[in-house]
Amino acid sequence: MGQLAELTQGDVLAPLIVRFMEEAPDDYDGQLVIWSDYPLDCRRAVIAALIEIKIMPTSKGKPKGWQPGQPYFDPRSVKITWTRQQ
């Protein structure tokens, strides 16, 4: 485990990787929860290391046909790009 920690030193993902390797049982079924235990600032750093989020220009105001109680968020206004290869 020391070699893995040494190789990933300085990488924001390293603590997650090392912790997963240490805590995952041999018959890991995908149910191990580590993310929820991670502090908020570290979660933000992981997200920033993995993806780039851009807010794209949109038209102003509510869309045509909008009625009170309806959201008017346009998902096309957010562009998410992977910055690391998986």
PyMOL Python script that loads the backbone (N, CA, C, O; Angstrom):
from pymol import cmd

cmd.read_pdbstr("""\
ATOM      1  N   MET A   1       0.818  -1.195   0.000  1.00  0.00           N
ATOM      2  CA  MET A   1       0.000   0.000   0.000  1.00  0.00           C
ATOM      3  C   MET A   1       0.862   1.259   0.000  1.00  0.00           C
ATOM      4  O   MET A   1       0.438   2.289  -0.523  1.00  0.00           O
ATOM      5  N   GLY A   2       2.043   1.199   0.566  1.00  0.00           N
ATOM      6  CA  GLY A   2       2.931   2.344   0.604  1.00  0.00           C
ATOM      7  C   GLY A   2       3.349   2.806  -0.776  1.00  0.00           C
ATOM      8  O   GLY A   2       3.469   4.006  -1.021  1.00  0.00           O
ATOM      9  N   GLN A   3       3.573   1.859  -1.686  1.00  0.00           N
ATOM     10  CA  GLN A   3       3.970   2.220  -3.052  1.00  0.00           C
ATOM     11  C   GLN A   3       2.857   2.991  -3.746  1.00  0.00           C
ATOM     12  O   GLN A   3       3.118   3.976  -4.436  1.00  0.00           O
ATOM     13  N   LEU A   4       1.623   2.548  -3.567  1.00  0.00           N
ATOM     14  CA  LEU A   4       0.489   3.232  -4.188  1.00  0.00           C
ATOM     15  C   LEU A   4       0.388   4.660  -3.664  1.00  0.00           C
ATOM     16  O   LEU A   4       0.195   5.595  -4.441  1.00  0.00           O
ATOM     17  N   ALA A   5       0.515   4.832  -2.369  1.00  0.00           N
ATOM     18  CA  ALA A   5       0.451   6.168  -1.778  1.00  0.00           C
ATOM     19  C   ALA A   5       1.583   7.047  -2.297  1.00  0.00           C
ATOM     20  O   ALA A   5       1.381   8.230  -2.568  1.00  0.00           O
ATOM     21  N   GLU A   6       2.765   6.471  -2.432  1.00  0.00           N
ATOM     22  CA  GLU A   6       3.916   7.225  -2.930  1.00  0.00           C
ATOM     23  C   GLU A   6       3.720   7.655  -4.381  1.00  0.00           C
ATOM     24  O   GLU A   6       4.063   8.780  -4.745  1.00  0.00           O
ATOM     25  N   LEU A   7       3.168   6.763  -5.215  1.00  0.00           N
ATOM     26  CA  LEU A   7       2.958   7.074  -6.626  1.00  0.00           C
ATOM     27  C   LEU A   7       1.913   8.162  -6.834  1.00  0.00           C
ATOM     28  O   LEU A   7       1.989   8.933  -7.790  1.00  0.00           O
ATOM     29  N   THR A   8       0.942   8.216  -5.936  1.00  0.00           N
ATOM     30  CA  THR A   8      -0.151   9.163  -6.110  1.00  0.00           C
ATOM     31  C   THR A   8      -0.015  10.400  -5.231  1.00  0.00           C
ATOM     32  O   THR A   8      -0.956  11.186  -5.118  1.00  0.00           O
ATOM     33  N   GLN A   9       1.142  10.579  -4.611  1.00  0.00           N
ATOM     34  CA  GLN A   9       1.353  11.723  -3.715  1.00  0.00           C
ATOM     35  C   GLN A   9       1.141  13.035  -4.467  1.00  0.00           C
ATOM     36  O   GLN A   9       1.645  13.205  -5.577  1.00  0.00           O
ATOM     37  N   GLY A  10       0.404  13.951  -3.869  1.00  0.00           N
ATOM     38  CA  GLY A  10       0.133  15.236  -4.487  1.00  0.00           C
ATOM     39  C   GLY A  10      -1.097  15.230  -5.371  1.00  0.00           C
ATOM     40  O   GLY A  10      -1.501  16.284  -5.863  1.00  0.00           O
ATOM     41  N   ASP A  11      -1.693  14.095  -5.583  1.00  0.00           N
ATOM     42  CA  ASP A  11      -2.893  13.985  -6.400  1.00  0.00           C
ATOM     43  C   ASP A  11      -4.107  14.008  -5.479  1.00  0.00           C
ATOM     44  O   ASP A  11      -4.164  13.256  -4.507  1.00  0.00           O
ATOM     45  N   VAL A  12      -5.069  14.862  -5.778  1.00  0.00           N
ATOM     46  CA  VAL A  12      -6.253  14.999  -4.930  1.00  0.00           C
ATOM     47  C   VAL A  12      -7.062  13.702  -4.873  1.00  0.00           C
ATOM     48  O   VAL A  12      -7.825  13.496  -3.929  1.00  0.00           O
ATOM     49  N   LEU A  13      -6.909  12.837  -5.858  1.00  0.00           N
ATOM     50  CA  LEU A  13      -7.635  11.574  -5.877  1.00  0.00           C
ATOM     51  C   LEU A  13      -6.947  10.493  -5.041  1.00  0.00           C
ATOM     52  O   LEU A  13      -7.566   9.483  -4.706  1.00  0.00           O
ATOM     53  N   ALA A  14      -5.702  10.694  -4.710  1.00  0.00           N
ATOM     54  CA  ALA A  14      -4.915   9.681  -4.013  1.00  0.00           C
ATOM     55  C   ALA A  14      -5.555   9.190  -2.716  1.00  0.00           C
ATOM     56  O   ALA A  14      -5.625   7.979  -2.502  1.00  0.00           O
ATOM     57  N   PRO A  15      -6.025  10.082  -1.844  1.00  0.00           N
ATOM     58  CA  PRO A  15      -6.621   9.575  -0.599  1.00  0.00           C
ATOM     59  C   PRO A  15      -7.826   8.671  -0.853  1.00  0.00           C
ATOM     60  O   PRO A  15      -8.034   7.696  -0.130  1.00  0.00           O
ATOM     61  N   LEU A  16      -8.607   8.984  -1.860  1.00  0.00           N
ATOM     62  CA  LEU A  16      -9.750   8.129  -2.185  1.00  0.00           C
ATOM     63  C   LEU A  16      -9.296   6.772  -2.686  1.00  0.00           C
ATOM     64  O   LEU A  16      -9.852   5.742  -2.304  1.00  0.00           O
ATOM     65  N   ILE A  17      -8.290   6.773  -3.538  1.00  0.00           N
ATOM     66  CA  ILE A  17      -7.781   5.523  -4.099  1.00  0.00           C
ATOM     67  C   ILE A  17      -7.187   4.653  -2.999  1.00  0.00           C
ATOM     68  O   ILE A  17      -7.490   3.463  -2.908  1.00  0.00           O
ATOM     69  N   VAL A  18      -6.350   5.244  -2.171  1.00  0.00           N
ATOM     70  CA  VAL A  18      -5.693   4.495  -1.105  1.00  0.00           C
ATOM     71  C   VAL A  18      -6.731   3.970  -0.120  1.00  0.00           C
ATOM     72  O   VAL A  18      -6.670   2.811   0.290  1.00  0.00           O
ATOM     73  N   ARG A  19      -7.677   4.812   0.259  1.00  0.00           N
ATOM     74  CA  ARG A  19      -8.700   4.385   1.212  1.00  0.00           C
ATOM     75  C   ARG A  19      -9.540   3.259   0.631  1.00  0.00           C
ATOM     76  O   ARG A  19      -9.866   2.298   1.328  1.00  0.00           O
ATOM     77  N   PHE A  20      -9.890   3.375  -0.641  1.00  0.00           N
ATOM     78  CA  PHE A  20     -10.671   2.327  -1.285  1.00  0.00           C
ATOM     79  C   PHE A  20      -9.900   1.007  -1.279  1.00  0.00           C
ATOM     80  O   PHE A  20     -10.454  -0.044  -0.957  1.00  0.00           O
ATOM     81  N   MET A  21      -8.627   1.074  -1.635  1.00  0.00           N
ATOM     82  CA  MET A  21      -7.809  -0.138  -1.693  1.00  0.00           C
ATOM     83  C   MET A  21      -7.690  -0.780  -0.303  1.00  0.00           C
ATOM     84  O   MET A  21      -7.657  -2.004  -0.183  1.00  0.00           O
ATOM     85  N   GLU A  22      -7.626   0.045   0.733  1.00  0.00           N
ATOM     86  CA  GLU A  22      -7.477  -0.474   2.089  1.00  0.00           C
ATOM     87  C   GLU A  22      -8.775  -1.047   2.636  1.00  0.00           C
ATOM     88  O   GLU A  22      -8.753  -2.021   3.388  1.00  0.00           O
ATOM     89  N   GLU A  23      -9.919  -0.444   2.262  1.00  0.00           N
ATOM     90  CA  GLU A  23     -11.183  -0.828   2.868  1.00  0.00           C
ATOM     91  C   GLU A  23     -12.015  -1.790   2.032  1.00  0.00           C
ATOM     92  O   GLU A  23     -12.907  -2.453   2.563  1.00  0.00           O
ATOM     93  N   ALA A  24     -11.744  -1.878   0.750  1.00  0.00           N
ATOM     94  CA  ALA A  24     -12.563  -2.743  -0.099  1.00  0.00           C
ATOM     95  C   ALA A  24     -12.307  -4.210   0.235  1.00  0.00           C
ATOM     96  O   ALA A  24     -11.162  -4.660   0.250  1.00  0.00           O
ATOM     97  N   PRO A  25     -13.374  -4.944   0.501  1.00  0.00           N
ATOM     98  CA  PRO A  25     -13.192  -6.378   0.758  1.00  0.00           C
ATOM     99  C   PRO A  25     -12.812  -7.103  -0.530  1.00  0.00           C
ATOM    100  O   PRO A  25     -13.017  -6.592  -1.630  1.00  0.00           O
ATOM    101  N   ASP A  26     -12.256  -8.298  -0.372  1.00  0.00           N
ATOM    102  CA  ASP A  26     -11.850  -9.072  -1.553  1.00  0.00           C
ATOM    103  C   ASP A  26     -13.016  -9.351  -2.486  1.00  0.00           C
ATOM    104  O   ASP A  26     -12.836  -9.422  -3.702  1.00  0.00           O
ATOM    105  N   ASP A  27     -14.204  -9.508  -1.930  1.00  0.00           N
ATOM    106  CA  ASP A  27     -15.388  -9.777  -2.754  1.00  0.00           C
ATOM    107  C   ASP A  27     -16.212  -8.497  -2.944  1.00  0.00           C
ATOM    108  O   ASP A  27     -17.439  -8.525  -2.839  1.00  0.00           O
ATOM    109  N   TYR A  28     -15.542  -7.389  -3.221  1.00  0.00           N
ATOM    110  CA  TYR A  28     -16.184  -6.075  -3.390  1.00  0.00           C
ATOM    111  C   TYR A  28     -17.356  -6.155  -4.346  1.00  0.00           C
ATOM    112  O   TYR A  28     -17.215  -6.652  -5.463  1.00  0.00           O
ATOM    113  N   ASP A  29     -18.509  -5.670  -3.919  1.00  0.00           N
ATOM    114  CA  ASP A  29     -19.725  -5.729  -4.729  1.00  0.00           C
ATOM    115  C   ASP A  29     -20.177  -4.361  -5.238  1.00  0.00           C
ATOM    116  O   ASP A  29     -21.277  -4.243  -5.778  1.00  0.00           O
ATOM    117  N   GLY A  30     -19.359  -3.338  -5.078  1.00  0.00           N
ATOM    118  CA  GLY A  30     -19.706  -2.010  -5.576  1.00  0.00           C
ATOM    119  C   GLY A  30     -20.472  -1.162  -4.585  1.00  0.00           C
ATOM    120  O   GLY A  30     -20.884  -0.054  -4.927  1.00  0.00           O
ATOM    121  N   GLN A  31     -20.679  -1.641  -3.372  1.00  0.00           N
ATOM    122  CA  GLN A  31     -21.493  -0.922  -2.406  1.00  0.00           C
ATOM    123  C   GLN A  31     -20.695  -0.118  -1.382  1.00  0.00           C
ATOM    124  O   GLN A  31     -21.287   0.513  -0.506  1.00  0.00           O
ATOM    125  N   LEU A  32     -19.386  -0.127  -1.473  1.00  0.00           N
ATOM    126  CA  LEU A  32     -18.559   0.600  -0.519  1.00  0.00           C
ATOM    127  C   LEU A  32     -18.759   2.105  -0.698  1.00  0.00           C
ATOM    128  O   LEU A  32     -18.589   2.624  -1.801  1.00  0.00           O
ATOM    129  N   VAL A  33     -19.114   2.796   0.362  1.00  0.00           N
ATOM    130  CA  VAL A  33     -19.362   4.235   0.279  1.00  0.00           C
ATOM    131  C   VAL A  33     -18.195   4.974   0.922  1.00  0.00           C
ATOM    132  O   VAL A  33     -17.956   4.863   2.125  1.00  0.00           O
ATOM    133  N   ILE A  34     -17.483   5.721   0.109  1.00  0.00           N
ATOM    134  CA  ILE A  34     -16.366   6.518   0.601  1.00  0.00           C
ATOM    135  C   ILE A  34     -16.661   7.998   0.366  1.00  0.00           C
ATOM    136  O   ILE A  34     -16.340   8.839   1.206  1.00  0.00           O
ATOM    137  N   TRP A  35     -17.263   8.308  -0.758  1.00  0.00           N
ATOM    138  CA  TRP A  35     -17.515   9.691  -1.166  1.00  0.00           C
ATOM    139  C   TRP A  35     -18.272  10.467  -0.102  1.00  0.00           C
ATOM    140  O   TRP A  35     -17.914  11.608   0.189  1.00  0.00           O
ATOM    141  N   SER A  36     -19.296   9.888   0.482  1.00  0.00           N
ATOM    142  CA  SER A  36     -20.109  10.622   1.456  1.00  0.00           C
ATOM    143  C   SER A  36     -19.330  10.967   2.726  1.00  0.00           C
ATOM    144  O   SER A  36     -19.700  11.894   3.446  1.00  0.00           O
ATOM    145  N   ASP A  37     -18.272  10.238   2.998  1.00  0.00           N
ATOM    146  CA  ASP A  37     -17.448  10.522   4.170  1.00  0.00           C
ATOM    147  C   ASP A  37     -16.377  11.580   3.894  1.00  0.00           C
ATOM    148  O   ASP A  37     -15.765  12.098   4.828  1.00  0.00           O
ATOM    149  N   TYR A  38     -16.152  11.897   2.639  1.00  0.00           N
ATOM    150  CA  TYR A  38     -15.102  12.815   2.240  1.00  0.00           C
ATOM    151  C   TYR A  38     -15.530  14.248   2.538  1.00  0.00           C
ATOM    152  O   TYR A  38     -16.675  14.598   2.252  1.00  0.00           O
ATOM    153  N   PRO A  39     -14.662  15.096   3.100  1.00  0.00           N
ATOM    154  CA  PRO A  39     -15.037  16.484   3.401  1.00  0.00           C
ATOM    155  C   PRO A  39     -15.414  17.263   2.133  1.00  0.00           C
ATOM    156  O   PRO A  39     -14.918  16.974   1.043  1.00  0.00           O
ATOM    157  N   LEU A  40     -16.287  18.240   2.294  1.00  0.00           N
ATOM    158  CA  LEU A  40     -16.807  19.006   1.155  1.00  0.00           C
ATOM    159  C   LEU A  40     -15.696  19.647   0.326  1.00  0.00           C
ATOM    160  O   LEU A  40     -15.741  19.592  -0.903  1.00  0.00           O
ATOM    161  N   ASP A  41     -14.707  20.249   0.968  1.00  0.00           N
ATOM    162  CA  ASP A  41     -13.628  20.888   0.211  1.00  0.00           C
ATOM    163  C   ASP A  41     -12.854  19.871  -0.621  1.00  0.00           C
ATOM    164  O   ASP A  41     -12.400  20.182  -1.721  1.00  0.00           O
ATOM    165  N   CYS A  42     -12.705  18.665  -0.101  1.00  0.00           N
ATOM    166  CA  CYS A  42     -12.017  17.606  -0.858  1.00  0.00           C
ATOM    167  C   CYS A  42     -12.871  17.116  -2.022  1.00  0.00           C
ATOM    168  O   CYS A  42     -12.344  16.825  -3.096  1.00  0.00           O
ATOM    169  N   ARG A  43     -14.189  17.023  -1.819  1.00  0.00           N
ATOM    170  CA  ARG A  43     -15.086  16.631  -2.912  1.00  0.00           C
ATOM    171  C   ARG A  43     -14.999  17.640  -4.054  1.00  0.00           C
ATOM    172  O   ARG A  43     -14.941  17.275  -5.228  1.00  0.00           O
ATOM    173  N   ARG A  44     -14.990  18.921  -3.677  1.00  0.00           N
ATOM    174  CA  ARG A  44     -14.889  19.970  -4.703  1.00  0.00           C
ATOM    175  C   ARG A  44     -13.574  19.856  -5.465  1.00  0.00           C
ATOM    176  O   ARG A  44     -13.541  20.030  -6.683  1.00  0.00           O
ATOM    177  N   ALA A  45     -12.492  19.566  -4.750  1.00  0.00           N
ATOM    178  CA  ALA A  45     -11.178  19.424  -5.390  1.00  0.00           C
ATOM    179  C   ALA A  45     -11.158  18.233  -6.339  1.00  0.00           C
ATOM    180  O   ALA A  45     -10.565  18.310  -7.415  1.00  0.00           O
ATOM    181  N   VAL A  46     -11.799  17.133  -5.951  1.00  0.00           N
ATOM    182  CA  VAL A  46     -11.869  15.955  -6.820  1.00  0.00           C
ATOM    183  C   VAL A  46     -12.646  16.290  -8.087  1.00  0.00           C
ATOM    184  O   VAL A  46     -12.211  15.957  -9.190  1.00  0.00           O
ATOM    185  N   ILE A  47     -13.791  16.946  -7.935  1.00  0.00           N
ATOM    186  CA  ILE A  47     -14.601  17.321  -9.099  1.00  0.00           C
ATOM    187  C   ILE A  47     -13.810  18.253 -10.010  1.00  0.00           C
ATOM    188  O   ILE A  47     -13.821  18.095 -11.231  1.00  0.00           O
ATOM    189  N   ALA A  48     -13.126  19.223  -9.412  1.00  0.00           N
ATOM    190  CA  ALA A  48     -12.325  20.153 -10.211  1.00  0.00           C
ATOM    191  C   ALA A  48     -11.187  19.440 -10.942  1.00  0.00           C
ATOM    192  O   ALA A  48     -10.794  19.858 -12.031  1.00  0.00           O
ATOM    193  N   ALA A  49     -10.656  18.364 -10.350  1.00  0.00           N
ATOM    194  CA  ALA A  49      -9.568  17.617 -10.980  1.00  0.00           C
ATOM    195  C   ALA A  49     -10.063  16.735 -12.124  1.00  0.00           C
ATOM    196  O   ALA A  49      -9.298  16.407 -13.031  1.00  0.00           O
ATOM    197  N   LEU A  50     -11.332  16.353 -12.085  1.00  0.00           N
ATOM    198  CA  LEU A  50     -11.855  15.415 -13.076  1.00  0.00           C
ATOM    199  C   LEU A  50     -12.604  16.058 -14.230  1.00  0.00           C
ATOM    200  O   LEU A  50     -12.568  15.556 -15.353  1.00  0.00           O
ATOM    201  N   ILE A  51     -13.283  17.166 -13.960  1.00  0.00           N
ATOM    202  CA  ILE A  51     -14.107  17.775 -15.009  1.00  0.00           C
ATOM    203  C   ILE A  51     -13.941  19.290 -15.043  1.00  0.00           C
ATOM    204  O   ILE A  51     -13.516  19.918 -14.072  1.00  0.00           O
ATOM    205  N   GLU A  52     -14.286  19.842 -16.178  1.00  0.00           N
ATOM    206  CA  GLU A  52     -14.334  21.297 -16.336  1.00  0.00           C
ATOM    207  C   GLU A  52     -15.798  21.650 -16.580  1.00  0.00           C
ATOM    208  O   GLU A  52     -16.454  21.053 -17.433  1.00  0.00           O
ATOM    209  N   ILE A  53     -16.298  22.611 -15.837  1.00  0.00           N
ATOM    210  CA  ILE A  53     -17.686  23.037 -15.975  1.00  0.00           C
ATOM    211  C   ILE A  53     -17.694  24.449 -16.532  1.00  0.00           C
ATOM    212  O   ILE A  53     -17.074  25.352 -15.969  1.00  0.00           O
ATOM    213  N   LYS A  54     -18.404  24.636 -17.648  1.00  0.00           N
ATOM    214  CA  LYS A  54     -18.536  25.962 -18.257  1.00  0.00           C
ATOM    215  C   LYS A  54     -20.005  26.329 -18.331  1.00  0.00           C
ATOM    216  O   LYS A  54     -20.841  25.514 -18.720  1.00  0.00           O
ATOM    217  N   ILE A  55     -20.311  27.556 -17.957  1.00  0.00           N
ATOM    218  CA  ILE A  55     -21.666  28.083 -18.110  1.00  0.00           C
ATOM    219  C   ILE A  55     -21.704  28.822 -19.447  1.00  0.00           C
ATOM    220  O   ILE A  55     -20.995  29.808 -19.644  1.00  0.00           O
ATOM    221  N   MET A  56     -22.530  28.337 -20.347  1.00  0.00           N
ATOM    222  CA  MET A  56     -22.607  28.879 -21.694  1.00  0.00           C
ATOM    223  C   MET A  56     -23.616  30.031 -21.745  1.00  0.00           C
ATOM    224  O   MET A  56     -24.525  30.104 -20.918  1.00  0.00           O
ATOM    225  N   PRO A  57     -23.451  30.921 -22.716  1.00  0.00           N
ATOM    226  CA  PRO A  57     -24.412  32.017 -22.852  1.00  0.00           C
ATOM    227  C   PRO A  57     -25.803  31.480 -23.218  1.00  0.00           C
ATOM    228  O   PRO A  57     -25.931  30.509 -23.964  1.00  0.00           O
ATOM    229  N   THR A  58     -26.815  32.117 -22.690  1.00  0.00           N
ATOM    230  CA  THR A  58     -28.201  31.735 -22.999  1.00  0.00           C
ATOM    231  C   THR A  58     -29.018  32.991 -23.256  1.00  0.00           C
ATOM    232  O   THR A  58     -28.558  34.112 -23.040  1.00  0.00           O
ATOM    233  N   SER A  59     -30.222  32.777 -23.714  1.00  0.00           N
ATOM    234  CA  SER A  59     -31.110  33.919 -23.910  1.00  0.00           C
ATOM    235  C   SER A  59     -31.582  34.406 -22.542  1.00  0.00           C
ATOM    236  O   SER A  59     -31.652  33.633 -21.587  1.00  0.00           O
ATOM    237  N   LYS A  60     -31.897  35.672 -22.460  1.00  0.00           N
ATOM    238  CA  LYS A  60     -32.329  36.250 -21.191  1.00  0.00           C
ATOM    239  C   LYS A  60     -33.822  36.012 -20.986  1.00  0.00           C
ATOM    240  O   LYS A  60     -34.597  35.898 -21.935  1.00  0.00           O
ATOM    241  N   GLY A  61     -34.186  35.944 -19.732  1.00  0.00           N
ATOM    242  CA  GLY A  61     -35.597  35.817 -19.393  1.00  0.00           C
ATOM    243  C   GLY A  61     -36.108  34.388 -19.467  1.00  0.00           C
ATOM    244  O   GLY A  61     -35.364  33.438 -19.714  1.00  0.00           O
ATOM    245  N   LYS A  62     -37.385  34.281 -19.247  1.00  0.00           N
ATOM    246  CA  LYS A  62     -38.031  32.976 -19.241  1.00  0.00           C
ATOM    247  C   LYS A  62     -38.354  32.538 -20.667  1.00  0.00           C
ATOM    248  O   LYS A  62     -38.620  33.378 -21.527  1.00  0.00           O
ATOM    249  N   PRO A  63     -38.333  31.232 -20.925  1.00  0.00           N
ATOM    250  CA  PRO A  63     -38.634  30.767 -22.277  1.00  0.00           C
ATOM    251  C   PRO A  63     -40.104  30.983 -22.638  1.00  0.00           C
ATOM    252  O   PRO A  63     -40.965  31.098 -21.767  1.00  0.00           O
ATOM    253  N   LYS A  64     -40.360  31.034 -23.915  1.00  0.00           N
ATOM    254  CA  LYS A  64     -41.729  31.222 -24.408  1.00  0.00           C
ATOM    255  C   LYS A  64     -42.611  30.082 -23.896  1.00  0.00           C
ATOM    256  O   LYS A  64     -42.224  28.915 -23.953  1.00  0.00           O
ATOM    257  N   GLY A  65     -43.771  30.421 -23.409  1.00  0.00           N
ATOM    258  CA  GLY A  65     -44.702  29.433 -22.901  1.00  0.00           C
ATOM    259  C   GLY A  65     -44.500  29.071 -21.435  1.00  0.00           C
ATOM    260  O   GLY A  65     -45.219  28.234 -20.889  1.00  0.00           O
ATOM    261  N   TRP A  66     -43.519  29.706 -20.803  1.00  0.00           N
ATOM    262  CA  TRP A  66     -43.260  29.410 -19.395  1.00  0.00           C
ATOM    263  C   TRP A  66     -44.442  29.832 -18.545  1.00  0.00           C
ATOM    264  O   TRP A  66     -45.059  30.866 -18.801  1.00  0.00           O
ATOM    265  N   GLN A  67     -44.764  29.029 -17.522  1.00  0.00           N
ATOM    266  CA  GLN A  67     -45.845  29.348 -16.593  1.00  0.00           C
ATOM    267  C   GLN A  67     -45.308  29.268 -15.167  1.00  0.00           C
ATOM    268  O   GLN A  67     -44.384  28.503 -14.891  1.00  0.00           O
ATOM    269  N   PRO A  68     -45.888  30.060 -14.257  1.00  0.00           N
ATOM    270  CA  PRO A  68     -45.430  30.044 -12.864  1.00  0.00           C
ATOM    271  C   PRO A  68     -45.404  28.621 -12.303  1.00  0.00           C
ATOM    272  O   PRO A  68     -46.312  27.823 -12.535  1.00  0.00           O
ATOM    273  N   GLY A  69     -44.350  28.335 -11.568  1.00  0.00           N
ATOM    274  CA  GLY A  69     -44.189  27.012 -10.983  1.00  0.00           C
ATOM    275  C   GLY A  69     -43.322  26.091 -11.822  1.00  0.00           C
ATOM    276  O   GLY A  69     -42.863  25.058 -11.335  1.00  0.00           O
ATOM    277  N   GLN A  70     -43.092  26.454 -13.080  1.00  0.00           N
ATOM    278  CA  GLN A  70     -42.247  25.634 -13.946  1.00  0.00           C
ATOM    279  C   GLN A  70     -40.805  26.143 -13.874  1.00  0.00           C
ATOM    280  O   GLN A  70     -40.574  27.351 -13.824  1.00  0.00           O
ATOM    281  N   PRO A  71     -39.850  25.235 -13.871  1.00  0.00           N
ATOM    282  CA  PRO A  71     -38.450  25.685 -13.912  1.00  0.00           C
ATOM    283  C   PRO A  71     -38.124  26.198 -15.309  1.00  0.00           C
ATOM    284  O   PRO A  71     -38.767  25.811 -16.284  1.00  0.00           O
ATOM    285  N   TYR A  72     -37.135  27.060 -15.402  1.00  0.00           N
ATOM    286  CA  TYR A  72     -36.716  27.493 -16.731  1.00  0.00           C
ATOM    287  C   TYR A  72     -35.213  27.372 -16.911  1.00  0.00           C
ATOM    288  O   TYR A  72     -34.597  28.129 -17.662  1.00  0.00           O
ATOM    289  N   PHE A  73     -34.638  26.413 -16.214  1.00  0.00           N
ATOM    290  CA  PHE A  73     -33.229  26.077 -16.378  1.00  0.00           C
ATOM    291  C   PHE A  73     -33.053  25.324 -17.692  1.00  0.00           C
ATOM    292  O   PHE A  73     -33.799  24.390 -17.985  1.00  0.00           O
ATOM    293  N   ASP A  74     -32.069  25.733 -18.475  1.00  0.00           N
ATOM    294  CA  ASP A  74     -31.774  25.060 -19.742  1.00  0.00           C
ATOM    295  C   ASP A  74     -30.491  24.259 -19.561  1.00  0.00           C
ATOM    296  O   ASP A  74     -29.417  24.846 -19.434  1.00  0.00           O
ATOM    297  N   PRO A  75     -30.580  22.922 -19.547  1.00  0.00           N
ATOM    298  CA  PRO A  75     -29.377  22.115 -19.324  1.00  0.00           C
ATOM    299  C   PRO A  75     -28.317  22.314 -20.409  1.00  0.00           C
ATOM    300  O   PRO A  75     -27.145  22.006 -20.187  1.00  0.00           O
ATOM    301  N   ARG A  76     -28.708  22.817 -21.563  1.00  0.00           N
ATOM    302  CA  ARG A  76     -27.725  23.090 -22.618  1.00  0.00           C
ATOM    303  C   ARG A  76     -26.831  24.264 -22.257  1.00  0.00           C
ATOM    304  O   ARG A  76     -25.819  24.498 -22.916  1.00  0.00           O
ATOM    305  N   SER A  77     -27.198  25.008 -21.210  1.00  0.00           N
ATOM    306  CA  SER A  77     -26.393  26.155 -20.799  1.00  0.00           C
ATOM    307  C   SER A  77     -25.193  25.750 -19.938  1.00  0.00           C
ATOM    308  O   SER A  77     -24.373  26.599 -19.589  1.00  0.00           O
ATOM    309  N   VAL A  78     -25.082  24.469 -19.594  1.00  0.00           N
ATOM    310  CA  VAL A  78     -23.969  23.972 -18.798  1.00  0.00           C
ATOM    311  C   VAL A  78     -23.216  22.934 -19.627  1.00  0.00           C
ATOM    312  O   VAL A  78     -23.797  21.945 -20.074  1.00  0.00           O
ATOM    313  N   LYS A  79     -21.924  23.167 -19.826  1.00  0.00           N
ATOM    314  CA  LYS A  79     -21.097  22.238 -20.593  1.00  0.00           C
ATOM    315  C   LYS A  79     -20.098  21.589 -19.637  1.00  0.00           C
ATOM    316  O   LYS A  79     -19.328  22.276 -18.966  1.00  0.00           O
ATOM    317  N   ILE A  80     -20.121  20.260 -19.587  1.00  0.00           N
ATOM    318  CA  ILE A  80     -19.226  19.513 -18.709  1.00  0.00           C
ATOM    319  C   ILE A  80     -18.284  18.693 -19.585  1.00  0.00           C
ATOM    320  O   ILE A  80     -18.721  17.939 -20.455  1.00  0.00           O
ATOM    321  N   THR A  81     -16.978  18.853 -19.338  1.00  0.00           N
ATOM    322  CA  THR A  81     -15.956  18.164 -20.119  1.00  0.00           C
ATOM    323  C   THR A  81     -15.011  17.432 -19.168  1.00  0.00           C
ATOM    324  O   THR A  81     -14.549  18.001 -18.178  1.00  0.00           O
ATOM    325  N   TRP A  82     -14.727  16.164 -19.477  1.00  0.00           N
ATOM    326  CA  TRP A  82     -13.748  15.416 -18.684  1.00  0.00           C
ATOM    327  C   TRP A  82     -12.358  15.997 -18.938  1.00  0.00           C
ATOM    328  O   TRP A  82     -11.979  16.250 -20.082  1.00  0.00           O
ATOM    329  N   THR A  83     -11.603  16.205 -17.857  1.00  0.00           N
ATOM    330  CA  THR A  83     -10.231  16.700 -17.997  1.00  0.00           C
ATOM    331  C   THR A  83      -9.220  15.586 -17.836  1.00  0.00           C
ATOM    332  O   THR A  83      -8.041  15.770 -18.140  1.00  0.00           O
ATOM    333  N   ARG A  84      -9.657  14.447 -17.368  1.00  0.00           N
ATOM    334  CA  ARG A  84      -8.791  13.272 -17.213  1.00  0.00           C
ATOM    335  C   ARG A  84      -9.388  12.108 -17.974  1.00  0.00           C
ATOM    336  O   ARG A  84     -10.606  11.957 -18.067  1.00  0.00           O
ATOM    337  N   GLN A  85      -8.512  11.299 -18.510  1.00  0.00           N
ATOM    338  CA  GLN A  85      -8.967  10.076 -19.151  1.00  0.00           C
ATOM    339  C   GLN A  85      -9.240   9.051 -18.056  1.00  0.00           C
ATOM    340  O   GLN A  85      -8.497   8.953 -17.079  1.00  0.00           O
ATOM    341  N   GLN A  86     -10.306   8.298 -18.232  1.00  0.00           N
ATOM    342  CA  GLN A  86     -10.679   7.314 -17.207  1.00  0.00           C
ATOM    343  C   GLN A  86      -9.980   6.022 -17.434  1.00  0.00           C
ATOM    344  O   GLN A  86     -10.169   5.075 -16.671  1.00  0.00           O
TER     345      GLN A  86
END
""", "prot")
cmd.dss("prot")
cmd.show_as("cartoon", "prot")
cmd.util.cbc("prot")
cmd.orient("prot")
